[in-house]
Amino acid sequence: MSGVEHTSRMSLPQALAVLQELTVASRVDEARRVLDDLLRQIALLRATEPGLADRLGQQLRPWQLRLAAWWWLPLGAGPVRLRRTQAEDAGFWSSAFADASFARRFNRQQPWAGDLAQALKRAGEMPPLDQGAVQWLVCDGAGERLGIASLTSINLANARAEFSIGFPRDPGPMRGVLASLWVFHFAFFLLQLNKLTTYVYSENIEARHNSLRLGLREEGLLKEHFLLPPGEYVDVLAMGLTRSQLLSDRRLVNLAKRRIGQVWH
C-alpha cells in the first residue's frame, strides 16, 4: 500500500496522530512523506472545496515548519561546515568539556551523565522544535571537528533564540566568524527569527570581544544570574542582536555576501 493510498483513508486527526508518532520515533523521512501526501491531497481538494482546503492547510503549516528539510541539512562550505550531532561525536564532546578552560569559558553546567552517544544521536535526529534547540558540530572542510554551536530556548511565539558557539582549541583564522555567520543565516533567514541572545560570563573578555565583533550589543550585566558548580553565583553579560540590527550592519552584510555567499535583506 503506497503512502498516498494509506493517508487518503485517514481522517486529518488520524493523519496528524501518525505524524506525531513518526516524529517522536525520529522517523523523520517517513513523517515527511506522510506530510507531502497530505499536502498533495489538499491541493487536489482546492479545486472543489477551496475553503476546506485552506482550513486543512492551516492545520498543517506547523508541521511544514517542524519537518522542514533544512533543519537536517549541513550548513556551510569550504573551510567551515556545521552539521547535526551524531553518536560518533561523543568522544569529541567529552574531551571538550573535560578541558577545564573550555568548560569555564563556554558552559559551566554539570557535564552529561547519561549515555552521551545516544543523547547526541537523538539530538541530531529529532525535530529541533520538539527539543527547543538545535545543536551542530563545527567542522573544517575535511570533516575534522573544531567546535560546538547551538540555538537553544527557541521561542517561535516571540521569534527569538539563544545562540552559543565555542571551540576547545583555536579553530584558525576566521573560522569562528564564518561559523557564526552561518548560524545567523539559519536563524534569521531560514527560521525567520527576529532576535538572538547570548550570555557571556562576565570575566570572559575574549568572548565579549568576539560577540561585539559579530555585531551583538551589550544589553546589561545580570548579577549572580546562574548558580553553577561548584556552587557559585555567576555574573553574566546579556548580549543581543535583532534582525534589523544585523541588516543595518553593512560590515556583516558585506562579509556574509563575500565569505559565505549569502545575500541578506
VOGU-3710 file (C-alpha; in Angstrom, 3 decimals, decimal comma):
1> msgvehtsrm> 0,000/0,000/0,000  1,513/3,356/-1,008  1,738/6,328/1,320  -0,867/8,217/-0,731  -3,346/5,346/-0,553  -2,647/4,947/3,140  -3,153/8,585/4,165  -6,131/9,038/1,842  -8,046/6,605/4,047  -7,342/8,574/7,218
11> slpqalavlq> -9,151/11,490/8,773  -6,969/14,528/9,419  -6,782/13,789/13,186  -5,653/10,238/12,368  -3,021/11,519/9,937  -1,763/14,059/12,493  -1,501/11,278/15,071  0,610/9,264/12,603  2,849/12,293/12,027  3,289/12,712/15,773
21> eltvasrvde> 4,128/9,039/16,253  6,692/9,047/13,463  8,455/12,219/14,596  8,649/11,096/18,224  10,300/7,921/16,925  12,758/10,086/14,904  11,391/8,566/11,672  11,503/11,980/10,067  11,773/10,864/6,423  8,625/8,773/6,791
31> arrvlddllr> 6,822/11,615/8,539  7,800/13,976/5,744  6,386/11,563/3,145  3,080/11,409/5,030  3,016/15,208/5,203  3,735/15,503/1,462  0,891/13,078/0,726  -1,496/15,159/2,806  -0,421/18,370/1,105  -0,991/16,807/-2,320
41> qiallratep> -4,483/15,727/-1,289  -5,250/19,243/-0,044  -4,019/20,687/-3,353  -6,471/18,431/-5,220  -9,269/19,385/-2,823  -8,694/23,083/-3,513  -10,294/22,756/-6,967  -13,669/21,736/-5,493  -13,652/22,914/-1,869  -11,180/25,820/-1,540
51> gladrlgqql> -12,431/26,898/1,889  -11,965/23,452/3,384  -8,574/23,119/1,673  -7,429/26,394/3,234  -8,559/25,323/6,720  -6,791/21,978/6,411  -3,679/23,678/5,044  -3,548/25,987/8,061  -3,566/22,973/10,374  -0,594/21,504/8,501
61> rpwqlrlaaw> 1,554/24,656/8,447  3,124/23,991/11,859  4,099/20,550/10,580  5,684/22,045/7,476  7,984/24,087/9,713  8,568/21,258/12,160  9,641/18,867/9,365  11,345/21,348/7,012  14,325/19,631/5,377  16,735/22,467/6,170
71> wwlplgagpv> 16,717/21,553/9,876  18,802/18,478/8,974  20,918/19,795/6,110  24,554/20,776/6,740  25,385/24,469/6,799  28,418/25,988/5,147  31,058/25,047/2,642  34,797/25,316/2,163  36,742/25,770/5,405  33,724/25,628/7,731
81> rlrrtqaeda> 30,738/23,294/7,853  28,110/22,784/10,522  26,208/19,518/10,836  23,779/17,986/13,294  25,224/15,883/16,102  25,870/12,133/15,766  26,674/9,322/18,186  30,270/9,356/16,914  30,714/12,885/18,299  30,647/11,672/21,909
91> gfwssafada> 34,436/11,436/22,202  34,983/14,983/20,955  32,169/16,294/23,145  33,531/14,599/26,256  37,099/15,734/25,668  35,963/19,305/25,063  34,104/19,534/28,366  36,897/17,686/30,163  39,057/20,697/29,282  38,559/22,922/32,327
101> sfarrfnrqq> 39,482/26,070/30,391  36,910/25,383/27,657  34,170/24,446/30,106  34,806/27,564/32,192  34,583/29,777/29,102  31,757/28,006/27,263  29,411/26,239/29,688  29,965/25,505/33,384  26,906/23,302/33,812  27,395/19,753/35,027
111> pwagdlaqal> 28,502/17,519/32,111  26,099/14,970/30,668  25,974/11,963/32,978  23,968/9,512/30,852  24,625/7,774/27,541  26,200/10,682/25,693  26,455/8,892/22,330  22,747/8,049/22,405  21,844/11,580/23,503  23,833/13,145/20,648
121> kragemppld> 22,348/10,706/18,150  18,833/11,515/19,310  19,518/15,254/19,326  20,739/15,013/15,732  17,700/13,071/14,548  14,752/14,673/16,352  12,911/17,741/15,049  14,563/20,678/16,871  11,222/22,301/17,623  10,400/19,266/19,762
131> qgavqwlvcd> 13,564/19,904/21,767  13,532/23,690/21,654  17,125/23,501/20,445  19,386/22,582/17,555  22,997/21,518/18,124  25,735/21,471/15,488  29,294/20,256/15,318  31,510/22,827/13,629  33,941/21,047/11,286  36,593/22,030/8,782
141> gagerlgias> 36,410/21,161/5,095  37,899/17,717/5,724  35,328/16,933/8,431  37,622/17,390/11,436  35,657/18,503/14,486  36,519/22,009/15,620  33,785/23,161/17,975  30,154/23,290/19,042  27,395/25,710/18,018  23,765/25,820/19,034
151> ltsinlanar> 20,458/27,619/19,098  18,634/26,895/22,344  15,478/28,189/24,039  13,891/28,511/20,586  10,753/30,595/21,104  8,668/30,951/17,945  5,953/32,977/19,674  8,498/35,750/20,327  10,742/34,859/17,362  13,923/34,540/19,398
161> aefsigfprd> 16,544/32,002/20,495  19,785/31,827/22,466  22,978/31,488/20,424  26,236/29,932/21,591  29,433/28,821/19,920  32,697/27,543/21,341  35,979/25,956/20,330  38,216/23,890/22,621  41,219/24,988/20,557  41,951/27,840/18,168
171> pgpmrgvlas> 39,931/26,924/15,043  42,145/29,002/12,760  41,691/32,373/11,041  38,067/33,478/10,573  36,520/30,043/11,155  34,658/31,134/14,278  33,307/34,176/12,441  32,258/32,136/9,400  30,524/29,515/11,540  28,671/32,282/13,391
181> lwvfhfaffl> 27,577/33,882/10,114  26,103/30,542/9,042  24,167/30,292/12,321  22,912/33,862/11,793  21,799/32,915/8,284  19,954/29,881/9,614  18,310/31,760/12,499  17,279/34,969/10,774  16,640/33,875/7,180  15,576/30,214/7,340
191> lqlnklttyv> 13,872/30,061/10,733  12,822/33,733/10,403  13,675/34,682/13,980  13,772/38,327/14,985  16,371/38,173/17,767  19,298/36,158/19,058  20,630/36,498/22,578  23,752/35,179/24,227  25,081/35,121/27,778  28,774/35,736/28,345
201> yseniearhn> 30,450/35,034/31,689  31,453/38,474/32,927  35,163/37,663/33,232  35,353/36,120/29,746  36,886/39,123/27,985  37,625/37,183/24,787  34,007/36,033/24,386  32,754/39,579/24,973  35,157/40,890/22,316  34,143/38,194/19,820
211> slrlglreeg> 30,446/38,822/20,441  30,866/42,538/19,797  32,821/41,714/16,643  29,822/39,653/15,484  27,514/42,618/15,900  25,871/41,658/19,200  25,031/44,557/21,512  25,511/44,660/25,254  22,104/44,768/26,926  23,080/44,610/30,579
221> llkehfllpp> 25,007/42,906/33,359  22,971/40,260/35,166  24,351/39,938/38,690  24,587/36,436/40,195  22,375/35,169/37,386  23,376/31,489/37,353  24,158/29,088/40,185  26,880/26,860/38,759  29,251/24,161/40,016  30,926/24,052/42,465
231> geyvdvlamg> 28,148/26,188/43,965  28,907/29,768/42,981  26,624/32,503/41,709  27,965/33,856/38,448  27,503/37,260/36,795  26,778/37,209/33,072  26,693/39,855/30,394  23,459/39,734/28,379  24,028/40,456/24,700  21,598/40,523/21,799
241> ltrsqllsdr> 21,224/41,029/18,071  17,986/41,723/16,208  17,361/41,139/12,526  17,111/44,898/11,889  20,408/45,492/13,701  22,072/42,782/11,631  20,789/44,215/8,344  21,904/47,727/9,302  25,457/46,470/9,930  26,949/46,843/6,459
251> rlvnlakrri> 30,220/45,214/7,541  28,440/41,974/8,480  26,106/42,074/5,475  29,067/42,526/3,133  31,042/39,859/4,975  28,192/37,378/4,577  27,974/38,091/0,856  31,726/37,865/0,318  32,666/34,977/2,614  29,626/32,664/2,772
261> gqvwh> 27,844/33,667/-0,446  24,604/34,773/1,213  22,771/37,985/0,366  20,875/39,271/3,382  17,993/41,702/3,021
//
